């Protein structure tokens, strides 16, 4: 069966002079301001948005896997942004930002029309993948009841809550304890060119995939999808990938892995580190592997002069990871929610 045609830019009931179009490079800074305004309204405080990340999504490497539109008013001011991200086979991330300063009825009208386009585009993306179903996945800042209501109107439901945690680096972090006996952590190997060795990258991917098998919403993501998605992040660095092995009677085996990246400078002007993924294989649990990997990132952050280390953790983590992070100095800055829906593609 032939895939459905790609949905056109949505036709919305707009005021005179307003328009819907694909975003361009000149929209990056206005989009940063739009997202900041939305988050500040929800959180009640300043919420910086990284310009480089938005630029990547609009015209950089992140745009390659996204379909998106913006709504502009008669003065050319961006008033809304809708995005559909082809994250992986059977997984489609969606995002909607509408200016909170518009009248409520106008916000609702824009959201309804853009969500109709989002769902249709997600079906198109799934058809291009030749899958029968795909999962829509949206992030909502806890407290944004309006956005939650919009997503609920097209069938999404709240499925999980995530703690967004941060920890300042400390003077003693460079001297944190080394791994326990029988546990070894090393950075992925590199070629003479400085590029990472494929075998090690695939090992990190493998151990993370297997570590998360018993976690919420786990699914198999190919190595190519995994690597491409991480490289879309402007903060990605190959030298922020580490592998952990543990000694067994049969010899060393993969025990865990961690991928981190660079956070933009905060108000103090110092960049940070972010733990994108940390996983410990079931066969290695109880041997201090998670703490060894965390200490590795903390030492690295301290040595690089970073000011903080951030991470995200499932509020209902089956491994109790949030308790470990809290015991090591992480605190919850804010919470986000996953809103999801499975849709038929054909």
Secondary structure, 3 states (H helix, E strand, C coil): CCCCCCCCCCCCCCCCCCEEECCCHHHHHHHHHHHHHHHHHHHCCCCCCCHHHHHHHHHCHHHHHEEEEEEECCCCCEEEEEEEEEEECCEEEEEEEECCCCCHHHHHHHHHHHHHHHHHHHHHHHHHCCCCEEEEEEEEECCCHHHHHHHHHCCCEEEEEEEEEEEECCHHHHHCCCCCCCEEEEECCECCCCCECHHHHHHHHHHHHHHCCCCCCCCCCCHHHHHHHHHCCCCEEEEEEEEEEEEECCEEEEEEEEEEEEECCCCCCCCEEEEEEEEECHHHCCCCHHHHHHHHHHHHHHHCCCCEEEEEEECCCCCCHHHHHHHCCCEEEEEEEEEEEEEECC
